[in-house]
Amino acid sequence: MTKKAEWPRRLRSQEWYGGTSRDVIYHRGWMKNQGYPHDLFDGRPVIGILNTWSDMTPCNGHLRELAEKVKAGIWEAGGFPMEVPVFSASENTFRPTAMMYRNLAALAIEETIRGQPMDGCVLMVGCDKTTPSLIMAAASVDLPSIVVTGGPMLNGYFRGERVGSGTHLWKFSEMVKAGEMTQEEFLEAEASMSRSSGTCNTMGTASTMASMAEALGMALSGNAAIPGVDSRRKVMAQLTGRRIVQMVKDDLKPSDIMTKQAFENAIRTNAAIGGSTNAVIHLLAMAGRVGIDLTLDDWDRCGRDVPTIVNLMPSGKYLMEEFFYAGGLPVVLKRLGEAGLLHKDAITVSGETVWDEVKDVVNWNEDVILPAEKALTQSGGIVVVRGNLAPKGAVLKPSAASRHLLPHRGRAVVFEDIDDYKAKINDDNLDIDETCVMVMKNCGPKGYPGMAEVGNMGLPPKVLKKGITDMVRISDARMSGTAYGTVVLHTSPEAAVGGPLAVVRNGDMIELDVPNRRLHLDISDEELARRLAEWTPNHELPTSGYAWLHQQHVQGADTGADLDFLKGCRGSAVGKDSH
């Protein structure tokens, strides 16, 4: 790629550090109390290492060590690294859900970048929401930025069986309810689930978003799959540090990389890897921040004919460790390119095209990354269904669903919210069987609030004891990327704002027709209109703090659930001096 900017030139950081004025001496002089020599402020690129390390974000617990490698790379390339701790929204610990704070993190980090003397940024991410929140922030400010992820955990094993993060938690929990596993065995299995630093070792949301960052071109080729404890993860961090310095010199920004073609590449990649439904919301939000018109229709259009070729849990049988050994995401991108499903000339952070990066890679295990004719499913893209129950759309992951349920009509069993579900689901008197459709309301962006990962509702014990492991489930919630089942999610408009989901009643018949992209509540238009006219909200509204701000301004899942005053508003990256 030809350089976009002349070098040397005066960089943004020189607004703080360049010259002899009182204000510059104020900024520069205080920095010198860290022992920095004067010549480091000579105009070289100042790189902010935005680190989501936190003891309470276990997926990212090793990022401080990786940050040292990033720093080494920046020093080697002639830059000046500055590590900055930033908001870390952990899916493992945040209540009611980390999704509640994705937008807050993006807002805080955007202002962290904008208000400080950074010429470029390294986005150090891992756990689910840290990746989209930092990319959203970087897109809004539009300084040269590059992603390096912490990488997945090593495989888990329990009694000779591969144990996938999250996936086996759901599986073992259902086995306990069905009487197939004791509570003591469940506790024993717990110790085998997370046996090294890193993110989920399944194709959950963390691994999906790492793959999305690479497919978008925002991370170096091969970044997504390297295990967190592999020495090659440290090498990747150091190379990332080197690369960001040149990106600043070239003025290669997120808006140059995250084009509509790049987003289409990412959507098709998500289909090929059997990625998380959460990618839908995050990519919509990221596109909004960079000013790209991306919709649910793009998800259905681009993903519909893409086979799922990555044989990983929850869709398949392997884990991220094997995916890395097989060749990782570059092999998937090469396969997409060979099938005519990749915009080959999309530019990446390397300065090269995505095709130049992957055209010569080799697949080392065709049982992990499958030939197209042996795909887990031939139509692996996220399915978008619409109808009178979801006028603005709902999503389903076909690679994790049961094929016999993809066309299904059944009687609704309704839970008004997550508390109602928890109170009823284990009651043997609950009027439910495997032919029913489980419906949960008030779990969307405004309803939970924050849109928690509760859409993969566990089945009632009396159904599990029959040997049934899947039923159709519908909600306005999300589900973990590690989860599986015939689960309709993100139903929009959500129940909390009076969407049709809010007025579904026990006994209503619901039709799911995935082949025809239809989700229908079998009542007349007149009856639906009457119910909607009579509906009133039944959940408490926050009155202060961020929860109030979120409630007032969060948008629907169909557009990315970003805050309405942040979407599509890139601003100046140069701060005003107040001294």
C-alpha positions as CSV (number, residue, x, y, z in Angstrom):
1,M,0.0,0.0,0.0
2,T,1.3,3.5,-0.9
3,K,1.9,5.8,2.1
4,K,-1.1,8.1,2.7
5,A,0.9,10.8,4.5
6,E,4.3,12.3,4.3
7,W,6.9,11.4,6.9
8,P,8.2,13.1,8.9
9,R,5.4,15.4,9.8
10,R,4.1,17.1,13.0
11,L,1.9,14.6,14.9
12,R,-1.1,15.2,17.1
13,S,1.0,14.5,20.3
14,Q,3.1,17.6,19.6
15,E,0.0,19.7,20.5
16,W,0.9,18.6,24.1
17,Y,4.7,18.0,23.9
18,G,6.2,20.1,21.1
19,G,7.7,23.5,21.8
20,T,8.7,25.7,24.7
21,S,5.4,27.4,25.7
22,R,4.2,27.3,29.3
23,D,1.4,24.9,28.4
24,V,3.8,22.5,26.7
25,I,6.2,22.6,29.6
26,Y,3.3,21.9,31.9
27,H,2.4,18.7,29.9
28,R,5.9,17.5,29.2
29,G,7.4,18.4,32.5
30,W,5.0,16.3,34.5
31,M,5.6,13.3,32.2
32,K,9.3,13.6,33.1
33,N,8.6,12.6,36.7
34,Q,8.5,9.0,35.3
35,G,12.1,9.3,34.2
36,Y,11.6,9.8,30.5
37,P,14.5,11.5,28.7
38,H,13.9,14.8,26.9
39,D,14.5,13.4,23.5
40,L,11.5,11.0,23.7
41,F,9.3,14.1,23.2
42,D,11.0,15.0,19.9
43,G,8.0,14.2,17.6
44,R,8.1,10.5,17.4
45,P,4.8,8.6,17.4
46,V,3.2,8.4,20.9
47,I,1.3,5.2,21.1
48,G,-1.5,4.6,23.7
49,I,-1.7,0.9,24.7
50,L,-5.3,0.7,25.8
51,N,-5.3,-2.3,28.2
52,T,-8.4,-4.0,29.4
53,W,-6.5,-6.0,32.0
54,S,-8.3,-6.5,35.3
55,D,-8.2,-9.0,38.1
56,M,-12.0,-9.1,37.7
57,T,-11.8,-9.8,34.0
58,P,-10.2,-13.3,34.1
59,C,-10.2,-13.7,30.3
60,N,-7.9,-10.6,30.2
61,G,-5.8,-11.4,33.3
62,H,-2.6,-11.9,31.3
63,L,-2.8,-8.7,29.3
64,R,-0.3,-6.9,31.5
65,E,2.4,-9.4,30.5
66,L,1.4,-9.0,26.8
67,A,1.5,-5.3,27.1
68,E,5.2,-5.5,27.8
69,K,5.7,-7.2,24.5
70,V,3.6,-4.5,22.8
71,K,5.9,-1.9,24.4
72,A,9.0,-3.7,23.2
73,G,7.7,-3.6,19.6
74,I,6.8,0.1,19.8
75,W,10.3,0.9,21.2
76,E,11.9,-1.1,18.4
77,A,10.0,0.7,15.7
78,G,11.0,4.1,17.1
79,G,7.7,4.9,18.9
80,F,7.0,6.1,22.5
81,P,4.6,3.6,24.3
82,M,2.2,4.7,27.0
83,E,0.1,2.0,28.7
84,V,-3.4,3.2,29.7
85,P,-5.8,1.1,31.8
86,V,-9.3,1.4,30.4
87,F,-12.8,0.3,31.3
88,S,-13.0,-3.5,31.2
89,A,-16.5,-4.9,30.8
90,S,-16.2,-8.6,32.0
91,E,-18.9,-11.0,30.9
92,N,-17.8,-13.2,33.8
93,T,-18.5,-10.8,36.6
94,F,-20.6,-7.8,35.6
95,R,-24.3,-7.7,36.6
96,P,-26.8,-7.5,35.3
97,T,-24.7,-8.1,32.1
98,A,-21.5,-6.8,30.6
99,M,-23.6,-5.8,27.6
100,M,-25.2,-3.1,29.8
101,Y,-21.7,-1.5,29.9
102,R,-20.4,-2.0,26.4
103,N,-21.5,1.4,25.3
104,L,-20.3,3.1,28.6
105,A,-16.9,1.5,28.0
106,A,-16.9,2.7,24.4
107,L,-17.8,6.2,25.5
108,A,-15.2,6.4,28.2
109,I,-12.5,5.0,26.0
110,E,-13.3,7.3,23.1
111,E,-12.8,10.2,25.4
112,T,-9.6,8.6,26.8
113,I,-8.2,8.6,23.3
114,R,-9.5,12.0,22.3
115,G,-8.4,13.8,25.4
116,Q,-4.8,12.6,25.6
117,P,-1.7,12.9,23.5
118,M,-1.9,9.7,21.5
119,D,-1.0,9.4,17.8
120,G,-2.1,5.8,17.5
121,C,-3.6,3.1,19.7
122,V,-3.1,-0.6,20.4
123,L,-6.4,-2.1,21.5
124,M,-5.6,-4.9,24.0
125,V,-8.8,-6.9,24.3
126,G,-10.1,-10.4,25.0
127,C,-13.4,-10.9,27.0
128,D,-16.5,-10.5,24.9
129,K,-17.4,-6.8,25.2
130,T,-13.9,-5.5,25.4
131,T,-13.3,-6.1,21.7
132,P,-16.3,-4.3,20.3
133,S,-16.1,-1.5,22.9
134,L,-12.5,-0.6,22.1
135,I,-13.1,-0.9,18.3
136,M,-16.2,1.3,18.6
137,A,-14.2,3.9,20.5
138,A,-11.3,3.8,18.1
139,A,-13.7,4.1,15.1
140,S,-15.3,7.2,16.7
141,V,-12.0,9.0,17.1
142,D,-10.4,7.6,14.0
143,L,-6.8,7.6,15.0
144,P,-4.6,4.8,13.6
145,S,-5.5,1.7,15.7
146,I,-4.7,-2.0,15.8
147,V,-6.2,-4.9,17.8
148,V,-4.3,-7.6,19.7
149,T,-6.3,-10.1,21.6
150,G,-5.3,-12.2,24.6
151,G,-6.1,-15.5,22.8
152,P,-8.1,-18.5,23.9
153,M,-7.5,-20.9,26.8
154,L,-6.1,-24.3,26.3
155,N,-8.5,-27.2,25.9
156,G,-10.3,-28.4,28.9
157,Y,-10.6,-32.1,29.6
158,F,-12.9,-34.1,32.0
159,R,-12.7,-37.9,32.2
160,G,-11.2,-38.1,28.7
161,E,-13.8,-35.7,27.1
162,R,-12.9,-32.3,25.7
163,V,-14.5,-29.7,27.8
164,G,-15.5,-26.4,26.0
165,S,-15.9,-23.2,27.9
166,G,-19.5,-22.4,28.5
167,T,-20.7,-25.2,26.1
168,H,-20.1,-27.9,28.7
169,L,-21.4,-25.7,31.5
170,W,-24.8,-25.7,29.8
171,K,-24.5,-29.4,28.9
172,F,-23.5,-30.5,32.4
173,S,-26.1,-28.3,34.0
174,E,-28.9,-29.9,32.0
175,M,-27.4,-33.4,32.8
176,V,-27.7,-32.6,36.5
177,K,-31.4,-31.6,36.0
178,A,-32.0,-34.7,34.0
179,G,-30.4,-36.9,36.7
180,E,-27.6,-38.0,34.4
181,M,-24.8,-36.3,36.5
182,T,-24.5,-35.7,40.2
183,Q,-23.8,-32.3,41.7
184,E,-20.5,-33.7,43.0
185,E,-19.4,-34.7,39.5
186,F,-20.5,-31.2,38.3
187,L,-18.2,-29.6,40.8
188,E,-15.4,-32.0,39.8
189,A,-15.8,-31.0,36.2
190,E,-15.6,-27.3,37.2
191,A,-11.9,-27.6,37.8
192,S,-11.2,-28.8,34.3
193,M,-13.0,-26.0,32.4
194,S,-10.5,-23.2,32.7
195,R,-7.0,-24.5,32.9
196,S,-5.0,-21.6,31.5
197,S,-5.1,-17.9,30.9
198,G,-7.2,-16.8,28.0
199,T,-10.7,-16.4,26.7
200,C,-13.3,-19.2,26.1
201,N,-11.8,-22.0,24.1
202,T,-15.0,-22.6,22.1
203,M,-16.2,-20.5,19.2
204,G,-17.9,-18.3,21.7
205,T,-18.3,-14.6,21.5
206,A,-14.7,-13.8,22.6
207,S,-13.2,-16.1,19.9
208,T,-15.8,-14.9,17.4
209,M,-15.0,-11.2,18.0
210,A,-11.3,-11.9,17.8
211,S,-12.1,-13.5,14.4
212,M,-14.2,-10.5,13.4
213,A,-11.4,-8.1,14.2
214,E,-9.0,-10.2,12.0
215,A,-11.6,-10.5,9.2
216,L,-12.3,-6.8,9.3
217,G,-8.6,-6.2,8.8
218,M,-8.1,-4.6,12.3
219,A,-5.7,-7.2,13.6
220,L,-2.6,-8.8,12.1
221,S,-3.2,-12.0,10.1
222,G,-3.3,-15.0,12.4
223,N,-4.0,-13.1,15.6
224,A,-7.4,-14.7,16.4
225,A,-6.6,-18.3,17.3
226,I,-3.1,-18.3,19.0
227,P,-3.7,-19.7,22.5
228,G,-3.2,-17.2,25.3
229,V,-0.2,-19.1,26.8
230,D,1.5,-19.9,23.6
231,S,4.8,-18.0,23.1
232,R,3.6,-17.1,19.6
233,R,0.9,-14.9,21.3
234,K,3.8,-12.8,22.8
235,V,5.4,-12.6,19.4
236,M,2.1,-11.4,17.9
237,A,1.9,-8.7,20.6
238,Q,5.4,-7.5,19.8
239,L,4.8,-7.4,16.1
240,T,1.6,-5.5,16.7
241,G,3.6,-2.9,18.6
242,R,6.0,-2.5,15.7
243,R,3.2,-2.2,13.2
244,I,1.2,0.5,14.9
245,V,4.2,2.9,14.7
246,Q,4.3,2.5,10.9
247,M,0.5,2.9,10.7
248,V,0.8,6.3,12.4
249,K,3.5,7.3,9.9
250,D,1.2,6.2,7.1
251,D,-1.9,7.7,8.8
252,L,-3.7,4.4,8.2
253,K,-7.0,4.8,10.2
254,P,-10.0,2.6,11.1
255,S,-12.1,4.5,8.5
256,D,-9.6,3.3,5.8
257,I,-9.9,-0.3,6.9
258,M,-13.5,-0.8,8.2
259,T,-15.3,-0.3,4.9
260,K,-18.5,-1.9,3.8
261,Q,-16.5,-4.6,2.0
262,A,-14.6,-5.3,5.2
263,F,-17.9,-5.8,7.1
264,E,-19.2,-8.1,4.4
265,N,-16.0,-10.1,4.7
266,A,-16.6,-10.3,8.5
267,I,-20.2,-11.4,8.1
268,R,-19.2,-14.2,5.7
269,T,-16.4,-15.2,8.0
270,N,-18.9,-15.4,10.9
271,A,-20.9,-17.9,8.9
272,A,-17.9,-20.0,8.0
273,I,-16.7,-20.3,11.6
274,G,-20.1,-20.8,13.2
275,G,-19.7,-17.6,15.1
276,S,-21.7,-16.1,17.9
277,T,-25.0,-14.4,17.3
278,N,-23.6,-11.6,19.5
279,A,-21.4,-10.6,16.5
280,V,-24.6,-9.3,14.9
281,I,-25.1,-6.6,17.5
282,H,-21.4,-5.7,17.8
283,L,-20.7,-5.4,14.1
284,L,-23.9,-3.3,13.6
285,A,-22.7,-1.0,16.4
286,M,-19.1,-0.8,15.1
287,A,-20.4,0.0,11.6
288,G,-22.5,2.7,13.0
289,R,-19.5,4.3,14.7
290,V,-17.5,4.4,11.4
291,G,-20.4,5.6,9.4
292,I,-21.1,2.4,7.4
293,D,-24.7,1.6,6.6
294,L,-24.9,-2.0,7.8
295,T,-28.3,-3.7,8.5
296,L,-29.8,-7.1,9.4
297,D,-30.5,-7.5,5.7
298,D,-26.8,-7.5,5.0
299,W,-26.4,-10.3,7.5
300,D,-29.0,-12.4,5.8
301,R,-27.8,-11.5,2.3
302,C,-24.1,-12.1,2.9
303,G,-24.3,-15.1,5.2
304,R,-27.1,-17.2,3.6
305,D,-25.0,-19.2,1.2
306,V,-21.9,-19.6,3.3
307,P,-21.2,-23.1,4.7
308,T,-19.9,-23.6,8.2
309,I,-16.6,-25.2,7.8
310,V,-15.0,-24.8,11.2
311,N,-15.7,-27.9,13.3
312,L,-15.6,-26.2,16.7
313,M,-18.0,-26.3,19.7
314,P,-20.7,-25.4,20.1
315,S,-21.5,-26.3,16.5
316,G,-18.9,-29.0,16.1
317,K,-16.5,-31.1,18.2
318,Y,-13.1,-29.3,18.5
319,L,-11.8,-26.3,20.3
320,M,-9.7,-23.2,19.6
321,E,-6.4,-24.9,20.3
322,E,-7.0,-27.4,17.4
323,F,-8.2,-24.5,15.2
324,F,-4.9,-22.7,15.7
325,Y,-2.9,-25.9,14.9
326,A,-4.9,-26.4,11.8
327,G,-4.0,-22.9,10.5
328,G,-6.6,-20.7,12.1
329,L,-8.6,-17.9,10.5
330,P,-6.2,-17.3,7.6
331,V,-7.2,-20.7,6.2
332,V,-10.9,-19.8,6.5
333,L,-10.4,-16.5,4.7
334,K,-8.5,-18.3,2.0
335,R,-11.4,-20.8,1.5
336,L,-13.8,-17.9,1.3
337,G,-11.6,-16.2,-1.3
338,E,-11.4,-19.4,-3.4
339,A,-15.2,-19.7,-3.3
340,G,-15.7,-16.1,-4.5
341,L,-17.0,-15.1,-1.1
342,L,-14.3,-12.6,-0.1
343,H,-13.6,-9.0,-1.1
344,K,-9.9,-9.8,-1.8
345,D,-8.7,-6.2,-2.1
346,A,-9.9,-5.1,1.3
347,I,-7.0,-3.4,3.1
348,T,-5.8,-4.6,6.5
349,V,-3.7,-3.0,9.3
350,S,-0.7,-4.6,7.7
351,G,-1.1,-2.3,4.7
352,E,-1.6,-5.3,2.5
353,T,-4.8,-6.7,1.1
354,V,-6.6,-9.5,2.9
355,W,-5.9,-11.8,0.0
356,D,-2.2,-11.0,0.0
357,E,-2.1,-12.1,3.6
358,V,-3.8,-15.4,3.2
359,K,-3.4,-16.7,-0.3
360,D,-0.5,-19.0,0.5
361,V,-1.6,-20.5,3.8
362,V,-2.1,-24.3,4.3
363,N,-4.8,-26.2,6.1
364,W,-3.1,-28.7,8.4
365,N,-6.2,-30.5,9.6
366,E,-9.2,-31.0,7.3
367,D,-11.2,-32.5,10.2
368,V,-11.0,-29.2,12.0
369,I,-11.4,-26.8,9.0
370,L,-13.6,-28.9,6.8
371,P,-13.9,-29.0,3.0
372,A,-17.0,-27.3,1.8
373,E,-18.6,-30.6,0.8
374,K,-18.3,-31.8,4.4
375,A,-19.5,-28.6,6.0
376,L,-21.4,-28.8,9.3
377,T,-24.2,-26.9,7.5
378,Q,-24.3,-25.6,3.9
379,S,-26.1,-22.4,5.0
380,G,-24.2,-21.3,8.1
381,G,-24.9,-17.6,8.2
382,I,-26.9,-16.0,10.9
383,V,-30.6,-16.4,9.9
384,V,-32.8,-13.3,10.2
385,V,-36.5,-14.1,10.6
386,R,-39.3,-11.6,10.4
387,G,-43.1,-11.6,10.8
388,N,-45.8,-10.2,13.0
389,L,-43.9,-11.4,16.1
390,A,-40.6,-9.7,15.0
391,P,-41.4,-6.8,12.6
392,K,-37.8,-5.5,12.8
393,G,-36.2,-8.9,12.8
394,A,-34.9,-11.7,15.1
395,V,-31.8,-13.9,14.7
396,L,-31.0,-17.6,14.9
397,K,-27.8,-19.5,14.5
398,P,-28.5,-22.5,12.3
399,S,-25.2,-24.3,12.9
400,A,-26.1,-24.7,16.6
401,A,-29.8,-25.5,16.0
402,S,-31.7,-28.8,15.6
403,R,-32.7,-29.2,11.9
404,H,-36.0,-30.9,12.7
405,L,-37.1,-27.8,14.6
406,L,-36.2,-25.2,11.9
407,P,-39.7,-25.5,10.6
408,H,-41.9,-25.8,13.8
409,R,-45.3,-24.8,15.0
410,G,-46.1,-25.0,18.7
411,R,-48.0,-23.8,21.7
412,A,-46.5,-20.8,23.5
413,V,-45.4,-21.2,27.1
414,V,-44.8,-17.7,28.3
415,F,-42.4,-16.3,30.9
416,E,-42.9,-12.6,31.6
417,D,-39.2,-12.1,32.5
418,I,-36.2,-14.0,33.7
419,D,-37.5,-14.1,37.3
420,D,-40.8,-15.6,36.2
421,Y,-38.8,-18.2,34.2
422,K,-36.7,-19.1,37.2
423,A,-39.7,-19.4,39.4
424,K,-41.6,-21.8,37.1
425,I,-39.2,-23.8,35.0
426,N,-38.5,-26.6,37.5
427,D,-42.1,-27.0,38.5
428,D,-43.4,-30.4,37.4
429,N,-46.9,-28.8,37.2
430,L,-45.8,-26.5,34.5
431,D,-48.0,-27.2,31.4
432,I,-45.2,-27.8,28.9
433,D,-43.8,-30.5,26.6
434,E,-41.2,-30.8,23.9
435,T,-43.7,-29.6,21.2
436,C,-44.2,-26.2,22.9
437,V,-42.4,-22.9,22.2
438,M,-40.8,-21.3,25.2
439,V,-41.2,-17.5,25.1
440,M,-39.4,-15.1,27.4
441,K,-40.1,-11.3,27.5
442,N,-38.5,-8.2,28.9
443,C,-34.9,-9.2,28.4
444,G,-33.9,-6.8,25.6
445,P,-31.6,-3.7,25.7
446,K,-34.1,-1.7,27.8
447,G,-35.9,-4.6,29.4
448,Y,-33.4,-6.6,31.5
449,P,-31.8,-3.9,31.3
450,G,-28.8,-4.4,29.1
451,M,-29.9,-7.5,27.2
452,A,-28.4,-10.4,29.2
453,E,-27.3,-13.8,27.8
454,V,-30.4,-15.6,29.0
455,G,-32.0,-16.5,25.7
456,N,-30.8,-20.1,25.8
457,M,-33.3,-21.0,28.5
458,G,-32.7,-24.3,30.1
459,L,-35.4,-26.9,29.4
460,P,-37.8,-28.1,32.1
461,P,-36.5,-31.2,34.0
462,K,-39.6,-33.2,33.0
463,V,-38.7,-32.7,29.3
464,L,-35.0,-33.4,29.9
465,K,-35.8,-36.7,31.6
466,K,-37.5,-37.9,28.4
467,G,-34.1,-37.5,26.6
468,I,-35.1,-34.3,24.8
469,T,-32.3,-31.8,24.6
470,D,-33.7,-29.0,22.4
471,M,-36.9,-27.0,22.0
472,V,-37.7,-23.8,20.2
473,R,-37.1,-20.8,22.4
474,I,-37.9,-17.2,21.6
475,S,-36.9,-14.0,23.4
476,D,-35.6,-10.5,23.0
477,A,-32.4,-11.5,24.9
478,R,-29.0,-12.6,23.7
479,M,-27.3,-15.9,24.3
480,S,-23.7,-16.8,24.9
481,G,-21.7,-17.7,21.8
482,T,-20.8,-20.9,23.7
483,A,-24.5,-22.0,23.8
484,Y,-26.4,-24.1,21.4
485,G,-30.0,-24.9,20.5
486,T,-32.9,-23.7,18.3
487,V,-33.0,-20.3,19.9
488,V,-34.5,-17.2,18.4
489,L,-32.9,-14.1,19.8
490,H,-32.9,-10.3,19.6
491,T,-36.6,-10.2,18.8
492,S,-37.3,-6.6,17.8
493,P,-39.0,-4.4,18.8
494,E,-38.4,-5.7,22.3
495,A,-41.1,-6.4,24.8
496,A,-40.1,-3.5,27.1
497,V,-41.0,-0.9,24.4
498,G,-44.3,-2.6,23.5
499,G,-43.1,-4.9,20.6
500,P,-45.4,-7.8,19.7
501,L,-43.4,-10.1,21.9
502,A,-44.9,-8.3,24.9
503,V,-48.5,-9.5,24.1
504,V,-47.8,-13.2,23.5
505,R,-50.0,-15.3,25.8
506,N,-49.9,-18.8,27.1
507,G,-51.6,-21.1,24.5
508,D,-51.0,-18.9,21.5
509,M,-49.6,-20.8,18.5
510,I,-46.3,-19.7,17.1
511,E,-44.8,-20.7,13.8
512,L,-41.0,-20.7,13.1
513,D,-40.2,-21.2,9.5
514,V,-36.4,-20.7,9.1
515,P,-36.2,-21.8,5.4
516,N,-38.7,-19.0,4.6
517,R,-37.3,-16.6,7.2
518,R,-40.6,-16.3,9.0
519,L,-41.7,-15.9,12.7
520,H,-45.4,-15.7,13.1
521,L,-47.9,-15.4,16.0
522,D,-51.0,-17.1,14.9
523,I,-53.6,-14.5,15.9
524,S,-55.5,-12.1,13.6
525,D,-54.2,-8.7,12.8
526,E,-57.2,-7.2,14.7
527,E,-56.5,-9.2,17.8
528,L,-52.8,-8.3,17.7
529,A,-53.7,-4.6,17.4
530,R,-56.1,-4.8,20.3
531,R,-53.6,-6.4,22.6
532,L,-50.9,-3.9,21.7
533,A,-53.3,-1.0,22.3
534,E,-54.1,-2.4,25.8
535,W,-50.4,-3.1,26.7
536,T,-48.7,-1.2,29.5
537,P,-45.1,-1.5,30.7
538,N,-44.6,-3.7,33.7
539,H,-41.0,-3.2,34.6
540,E,-39.3,-0.6,36.9
541,L,-37.4,2.2,35.2
542,P,-34.1,3.4,36.7
543,T,-34.1,7.0,37.9
544,S,-30.4,7.9,38.1
545,G,-26.9,7.1,37.0
546,Y,-25.7,5.3,33.9
547,A,-28.7,2.9,34.1
548,W,-31.0,5.9,33.5
549,L,-28.8,7.2,30.6
550,H,-28.8,3.7,29.1
551,Q,-32.6,3.3,29.4
552,Q,-33.2,6.7,27.9
553,H,-30.9,6.4,24.9
554,V,-30.1,2.7,24.0
555,Q,-31.4,1.7,20.6
556,G,-32.9,-1.6,19.5
557,A,-30.9,-4.8,18.9
558,D,-31.8,-4.5,15.2
559,T,-29.4,-1.5,14.9
560,G,-26.7,-2.6,17.3
561,A,-28.0,-1.4,20.7
562,D,-25.7,1.6,20.7
563,L,-26.6,4.8,22.4
564,D,-28.5,7.0,20.0
565,F,-26.3,10.1,20.5
566,L,-23.1,8.1,19.6
567,K,-24.0,6.4,16.4
568,G,-22.2,7.7,13.3
569,C,-20.6,10.7,15.0
570,R,-16.9,10.7,14.5
571,G,-15.4,13.8,16.0
572,S,-12.1,15.6,16.1
573,A,-9.2,13.7,17.6
574,V,-7.4,16.9,18.7
575,G,-8.1,18.0,22.2
576,K,-8.3,21.6,23.4
577,D,-5.7,22.8,25.9
578,S,-7.3,24.4,29.0
579,H,-4.2,25.7,30.7
